[in-house]
Amino acid sequence: MGVDLGTANTLVYVSGKGIVLKEPSVVAIDQDNKEALAFGEDAKQMLGRTPGSIVASRPLRDGVIADFDSAELMLQHFIKRAHGGRTLVSPRIVIGIPSGVTGVEKRAVMEAALQAGARDVFLIDEPVAAAIGAGLSVAEPTGNMIIDIGGGTTEVAVLSLQGTVLSESVRVAGDELSDSITQYMKKVHNLVIGERTAEEIKIRVSSAYPTEGDDDLSMEVRGLHLLSGLPRMVAIKAPEIRESMSEPLSVIVEAVKRTLERTPPELASDIINQGIMLAGGGALLRGLDTLITHETGIVTHVAPDPLQCVVLGTGNVLENFKQLGRVFTGSSSS
């Protein structure tokens, strides 16, 4: 079983079946009896809409486990669901984790998976899994560069011969882009909006680089007006949202430039020939590939299915366990 345990979404791949589960990484817990009420999409619907006794939260922050108990419950539920509700399964699990995590954070992920019923747990760096899932030839002695923009972290890595030559992980990604929209709405329009509304604005009207037709996009946003304290509706246009996200986007671009500066010359020439690959949910942001191409001078491509790259990579490693055994960064059996 391959798991992409993401800050925003969790995806599960089962050998021989493919991707069997794709759910938001959200858990709703009843505070009175500490019981889990809902997981995934059902729990996401509750975000910001629960009574005092129920807390809907995301157990992962910045790609690592922030709430161990909730993460364990969520993994347990997803493993059970992936196996059609059967409880007596102890699968071998491959989990994608951010490349910049500490040893303690790695142990936390392993412990959560073992407690949730895994037999063996193997960890793989997300950029390596994303590169395999995007179809890059990571086993060859050629340089590949991948940028994996998730919910909590952006991973920039240069890969060759099944390994990471160099990588950089910045804790600025999809969530930060949503936060910058929330801050902008508060500062400029005096409008307080929730997490889900910011996410919707990002999907519908945001872009990273001015492209044809984008500047005509507009949207009506509903929220709470700060000055009157009453619900209010404001019309927003794409260029102002692009402007609001410029800071977190520049952090991502700088991480890419820093990684390129440190790349050995032979691998740098391979990257110029092949281009840079964009994966993760953040790759769906309109014009992001154009922005990175413009800033680095290297052609940037978006992976065929950016959201599923990491989980497809973990699945690919499971199916070719012997050939790709060197890609793991840790395992419960070692």
N, C-alpha and C positions, 0 to 999 in steps of 0.2 A: 504494500500500500504506500503510495506517495502522497505527502501532504504539503501544501503550500500554506503555512500558518502565517497569514498576513495580518497587518494592523487593520485593514479595512475588510478584506474577504478571506475566507478559508476555502480552499479547493481540495478535493480528495480524488486520487486516481487509484483504481484497483486493477491489479494485473489481469490481463485478459478481457477486462470490461471497459477500460478507458476512464474518462472523468465521470464519476457517479454523483458528485455533490459539489455545489457551488453556493455558498451561503455567506452573508455578512458576518464578521466576527463580533457578534453582539450577544450578550446574555442578560436576561431579565430575572432578577432574584427577589423573592418575597423576604423582606427584612425581618418579619415577625418569626417565621419558622425556618429561615435560611434555606428555603427550597427553591430550586430553579423552576421558573414558570414557563419561560420560552427561550428558544435559541434562534440564531440566524435571522431570516427575513421577518419572522413573527416578532422577535425582540426588537428589531430595528424600527418597526412601525411604532413601537412604544417610546422610542427616544424622545425625551423632552415632553412626554405626554402622560407621565405616570403619576398616580397618587403618592403620598408620602411614604407609604409602606412598601412600595415596589421601586426597585432601582434597576434601570436598564443601563448597562455600561459596556464598554469595550475592554476586555481583559488584556489586550495588547496595546502598548504605546511605543511608538518609534521602533516597531519591528521586534520588540522584546516583551516578555511577560511582565505585566505590571500588577496583575491580580492572579496569584497562583491558583487559588481554589476555583475561581470562575473559569480560568483557562483549562483546568483539568476536567471540570464538569462539561465544558463545551467540547473538548476533544473526545471525551467518553461518548457523548451524545452523537457526534459526527461519525465516529468509528462504528458505532452500533448501527446508525442509519445507513452507512455505506455498505454494510453487510446485511441489509434487509431486516434489521431489527434483532438479529441473532446476538446473544450476549457471549456465547462460548467461543469467541474467536480471539486468538492472540496473534495478530499479524506481525510481520516484519515491516517496520515503517521507516521510510526515508523522508526526512523533514528538511525543507529549505529554510535557512536562517540568514540574516544579514551578515555580511563579511566582517563588519566592525565590532561584533559582540564580544564580550569578555568571557572568560572561562566559567565564571559564576552564572552568567546568563545562558550559556550553552547547557550547563548542568540543569538549570531550571526547566528548559525545554525538554531535555531527556527525561527528567523526573516526571514531568507532567504527562508525557506520552506513556511511560512505563506504568504510572499509576492508573492511566486510562485504559490499560489492558494490552499494551504492546509487548511482543516477545523480545524483539531486538530493535533498537533505535539507531539509525545512522543519520548523521547530519551532513548536509551539503550546503556550500555557500550559494546564496540566491543568484549571484551573477553567473556562476558556473551552470546552475540548473536552468536559468533563463536562456543562456547561450545554447545549451543542448536542445532545449525546447524550441528555440527559434531556428534550429537547423544549422547552426554554425559548426564547422568541423574542428571541435575542440581537441580532438586526439592528434591532429596533424601538427608538425612543427612550424606553424604559421601563426602570426599574431592576429587576434580578434579583439575588437573592443566592443563592450556592451555597456549600455546605461539602463539600469533597471529602476524605474521610478514607481515606487509602491505608494502605500498610504502614509507610512511613517518614516521611511528611509529611502534615499536615492543611493544606489550602488553604482559606482563607475569602476570597471575592471578591464585589465588587459590580460587575455588568456592565451596559453599555448601549451601543447602537450599535456592535456588533461589537468592543467594546474593554473593557478592565478599567479601571473608574473608580478603584477602590482595592482592594488585596488584602493579605493577610497570610499568611505561610507559617510554621507552627511545626513543628519537627522532633519532634513528639509525635504518634503515631498508633497503628496496630494493633500494631506491634512493642513499643512502650512499654507498652501494655496487657498484652501477654503477659509482658513483663519484670516488671511489677508483681505479676503472679500468681506468677511464679517466686520473687521475693523474699519474698512473703507466705508461701508454702509452706515456705520455708527458715526464716523467722523464727518463725512460729507453730507449724508442725508438725514442724520439724527435718527436713524432707524435701527432698532435692535432686531436681528434675525437669528433664527436657530441654525443648528448644524446641518439639518436636512435641506433647508432653503438655500444655504450657501453652496451646498453640493449641487443643487439643481441649477443655480446660476452658473456654476463652473461648467457643468455639462452643456447647458443650452447656449450661452452667449460668450463664454470666455475664449480667448485665443492668446498664443504666446508671441505671434508675429503678425503684422498687418498683411492680410491676404485678401484677394478680390472677393467682394460680396460680404465679408465678415463685418465691416463697419456699419452695415445696414441692420445687423441683428439687434433686436431690442427685446425687453422683457418687463412685465409688471411684477413688482415684488411687494409682498404684503408682510408687515411686521409691526412692531410696537414703536410708536413715535416717542422719542425721549422727552421732548419738551411738553407735549400735551398729555403723555401717558396713555394715549388712546391708540387703537389699531389704525394703521394708515397704509396707503398704497403709493408706491413710487415707481416711475418708469425709468429704466436704466438702459444704457447703450453699450455695445461691445467695447469700444475704445477705452471707456473709463474703467471697465473691469480689467482690461489688459494692463492698463496703467497701475491698477491696484496690486496686481500680481508681480510687478517688475522686480521687486526686491527678492522674494524667494527664488524666482527664476534665475536671477543673476548669481545667486549662491550655487545653484545647480551647474550653471555654465562655467563658473570659476573652478568648481571641482573637476569638471571635464578637462579644462585647460591645464590644471595642475597635474593631472594624471598623464596627459599627453607630454608635458614637459619632462616628466620622469621616465618616459618610455624609452627603452634601448633602441638605437637607430634602425637595426634590422627589422624589429617588430613595427616600428613607426612606419617604415616603407610599406609593410604588409597592410597596415591600417589605412594608409592613403589609397592603396589599390582597391581594398575591399569595402572601405567606408565604415561608419559607426552604426551599430544596431541599437535601436530603442525598444525597450520592453517594459512591461508593467502597466498598470492602469493609467499612470501619468503620460504614457506615450500617446494616449488618445486625445490629449489636449491639442486642439487645432493649431497648426503652425509651429509646433515645438521642434520638429525635425528641420524646418526652414531656419529657425532661430539658431540652432546648434551648427548647422551648415554655414550660416552667415558668420558666426563668431569664430569658428575653428578653421574654416576653409576646407573641411573634409565632408564629403557627401554623407548624409545621415539618412538611414532607412528605418521605417517602422516595421517591427516584426509582424508576420501575417496574423497572429492572434495574440496581441501583447498581454492581455489579461491572463491568458492560460499558459504562457511560456514556462513559468517556474514549475507548475504542477506537471506539465507535459515532460519537462526535463527530469523531474524526480521519477516519473513513470518510465521514461526511457532508460534511466539508470537501473531501475528494478528489472526491466526486461533484459538488459545486457549487463547483469551484475558482475560477471567475471571480467569482461573487457574494460568496464569503466570503474573498477574497484578503487582506483587511485584518487577519485575525485572527492572522497569523503574527508571531512575535517574532524570528525569525532564519531565514536560509536559506544553504545552501552556495553558491548562485549569486550571492549579493550581495557 
